[in-house]
Amino acid sequence: MKLAVLKAFREHPEARRLALIFGVVYFAQGMWNLPVQPITFTLKERFGFSAAGFTALCWLLVPLLKLEELETQARQAVLTTPASARP
Protein backbone atom coordinates (compact mmCIF):
# COMPACT_ATOMS: atom_id res chain seq x y z
CA MET A 1 0.00 0.00 0.00
CA LYS A 2 1.49 3.30 -1.11
CA LEU A 3 0.79 6.48 0.73
CA ALA A 4 -1.40 8.84 -1.27
CA VAL A 5 0.19 11.80 0.47
CA LEU A 6 3.58 11.11 -1.12
CA LYS A 7 2.10 10.94 -4.62
CA ALA A 8 2.61 14.68 -5.12
CA PHE A 9 6.30 14.34 -4.32
CA ARG A 10 6.76 11.51 -6.81
CA GLU A 11 4.95 13.30 -9.64
CA HIS A 12 6.13 16.88 -9.19
CA PRO A 13 9.82 17.75 -8.87
CA GLU A 14 8.83 21.27 -7.73
CA ALA A 15 7.16 19.77 -4.68
CA ARG A 16 10.34 17.87 -3.84
CA ARG A 17 12.44 21.01 -4.20
CA LEU A 18 10.07 23.00 -1.99
CA ALA A 19 10.06 20.26 0.64
CA LEU A 20 13.86 20.24 0.60
CA ILE A 21 14.02 24.03 0.96
CA PHE A 22 11.54 24.02 3.85
CA GLY A 23 13.46 21.20 5.51
CA VAL A 24 16.77 23.02 5.21
CA VAL A 25 15.28 26.26 6.57
CA TYR A 26 13.65 24.41 9.47
CA PHE A 27 16.96 22.74 10.31
CA ALA A 28 18.94 25.99 10.01
CA GLN A 29 16.56 27.82 12.35
CA GLY A 30 16.95 25.08 14.91
CA MET A 31 20.74 25.17 14.64
CA TRP A 32 20.72 28.97 14.98
CA ASN A 33 19.11 28.72 18.43
CA LEU A 34 21.26 25.80 19.60
CA PRO A 35 24.13 27.88 21.09
CA VAL A 36 21.64 29.95 23.10
CA GLN A 37 20.48 26.94 25.10
CA PRO A 38 23.62 26.39 27.25
CA ILE A 39 23.98 30.13 27.87
CA THR A 40 20.44 30.54 29.15
CA PHE A 41 20.72 27.32 31.18
CA THR A 42 23.94 28.56 32.80
CA LEU A 43 22.49 31.97 33.60
CA LYS A 44 19.38 30.36 35.04
CA GLU A 45 20.91 27.55 37.07
CA ARG A 46 24.22 29.02 38.25
CA PHE A 47 23.36 32.69 38.59
CA GLY A 48 19.64 32.47 39.35
CA PHE A 49 18.46 34.64 36.46
CA SER A 50 14.83 34.37 35.44
CA ALA A 51 13.59 35.12 31.94
CA ALA A 52 12.93 38.71 33.00
CA GLY A 53 16.40 38.98 34.54
CA PHE A 54 18.02 37.65 31.39
CA THR A 55 16.08 40.16 29.29
CA ALA A 56 17.06 42.99 31.63
CA LEU A 57 20.71 41.94 31.40
CA CYS A 58 20.55 42.01 27.61
CA TRP A 59 18.97 45.46 27.58
CA LEU A 60 21.63 46.74 29.98
CA LEU A 61 24.34 45.54 27.60
CA VAL A 62 22.85 47.29 24.55
CA PRO A 63 23.98 50.84 25.50
CA LEU A 64 27.46 49.59 26.37
CA LEU A 65 27.80 47.87 23.02
CA LYS A 66 26.50 50.96 21.24
CA LEU A 67 29.09 53.14 23.02
CA GLU A 68 31.83 50.75 21.94
CA GLU A 69 30.58 50.90 18.35
CA LEU A 70 30.51 54.71 18.37
CA GLU A 71 34.02 54.84 19.85
CA THR A 72 35.29 52.48 17.15
CA GLN A 73 33.69 54.58 14.40
CA ALA A 74 35.22 57.77 15.82
CA ARG A 75 38.65 56.12 16.02
CA GLN A 76 38.38 54.97 12.40
CA ALA A 77 37.30 58.45 11.29
CA VAL A 78 40.36 59.98 12.95
CA LEU A 79 42.66 57.41 11.37
CA THR A 80 41.24 57.89 7.87
CA THR A 81 41.15 61.72 7.97
CA PRO A 82 44.25 63.31 6.47
CA ALA A 83 46.37 65.29 8.91
CA SER A 84 45.89 68.50 6.89
CA ALA A 85 42.10 68.28 7.31
CA ARG A 86 42.22 67.86 11.09
CA PRO A 87 41.51 70.93 13.26
GIQUI-V244242 format. One record per pair of residues at least 6 apart in sequence whose C-alpha atoms are under 7 Angstrom apart, sorted by the first residue. I is the first residue (numbers start at 1). GAP is how many residues later the second one is. If there is no record, write none. Layout:
((I,GAP) (I,GAP))
//
This chain:
((8,7) (9,6) (9,7) (43,6) (44,6))
//
